[in-house]
Amino acid sequence: MTIKFNNFEEKKQAFADATQNGTEKEQATALNNMLEALANDVRGQILNEVNMQNADAMVMSQRGQNVLTSEESKFFNAVIEEGGFKDTDTLPKTTQERIFEDITNNHPLLSAIGIQNLGAVTEFIYSNDPTGQAVWGPLFGDINGQLNATFRKEKIEQLKLTAFVPIAKDMLKLGPAWVERYVRTIIAEAMTVGLERGYVEGGGPSQNEPIGLLKEVGTNGAVTDKESAGTLTFKPGRTTINELKGVVKKLAERLKSDGEVADRPRNVAGKIVMVTNPFDTFDIQANATVQTASGVYTTNLPFNPIMTESVFIPKGKALFFVKDEYVAAIGGGVEVKRYTETLALEDADLFIAKQFATGKPKDNNAAQLYDLDVDISNDSEPGGVEG
């Protein structure tokens, strides 16, 4: 059963605002408030479900409840007996896999980014230039080309994602299946916030963060804010067609390692993702909505971008990126240990879950940022040709 959040989304928005404009103290307070709201929402939902549970495991399974593997039962029974996690625990592999499924299946932006779960692997190889990966030559001639020049090696143990896991004391009385679900949900949601923030606005290696989609990488390796590529009005009719045509053409320009535009463009058909702040989403959708002759309202945009949103996109901005052109991966096991610093929550013990993760655009043109100037009072009909 899907967790229904009451206060978490509001506190998540407040945390996003604090990370962009707040002081360090305000960010810490917003983080604490978000974690507390997350713990309370998840705990309340699970306690309600416990009151309606049936002891029969088959019935529980049919109702979407957890039926744990023997390894998971042993692990979470030990958590209950210990009154929490030990100094360092590694979650069972099956639990880690379910956390990854929760992260990708329930969050459209992260699903669109296409995170790779590499398990125990902490290093992988990728290419951002298809030319040169295969070369022709005489049957009995020398091997031509330098294949290794088109590939890059990326280590993901350099960046570590830390998620805070508040475990309410009363949750430990409910049994391993409920503790597993509680812990899994908390970790998935907390890591989702961290991954989303890192993949959108991460400041790069100097900040021990991914290189976010809102960032540029200079020739000297410096990571800076991406400048706006233009302004989009989404005025109905030909204006929107021309504006998004420019976006598509810019995204199709593949950059070589030297920063020059490659002769062969990248394939962007069906792969363009548009990310907006929730504040701006409905203004864009309003201009893209038309009523058909049968009275049905339909919403669509030229070139069919995949529309999603993130609270970490600044208001008044729209981000476009190409699927599969952003390297996003997690690896290693999810380790959980007791947190002994000053951050504390009422009636709960605090733990931290650690996961290796990395992210970076394959080149600076794989993502583009635009300013929004959307006028929803425009009276022209969608699809009409402006004079």
Secondary structure, DSSP 8 states (H G I E B T S, - for coil): -----SSHHHHHHHHHHHHHH--HHHHHHHHHHHHHHHHHHHHHHHHHHHTT--S-HHHHHHTT-----HHHHHHHHHHHHHTS--SSEE--HHHHHHHHHHHHHS-HHHHHHT-EE-TT--EEEEES--TTSS----TTS---S-GGGGEEEEESTT-EEEEEEEEEGGGGGS-HHHHHHHHHHHHHHHHHHHHHHHHHH-B-GGGTS-B-TTEEE-TTS-EEE--EEEEE---TTHHHHHHHHHHHHHHH--B-TTS-B-SS----TTTEEEEE-HHHHHHHHHHTEEE-TTS-EEE--TT--EEEE-TTS-TTEEEEEETTSEEEEEEEEEEEEE--SS--BTTEEEEEEEEEEEEEESSTTSEEEEEE---TT--S-TT----
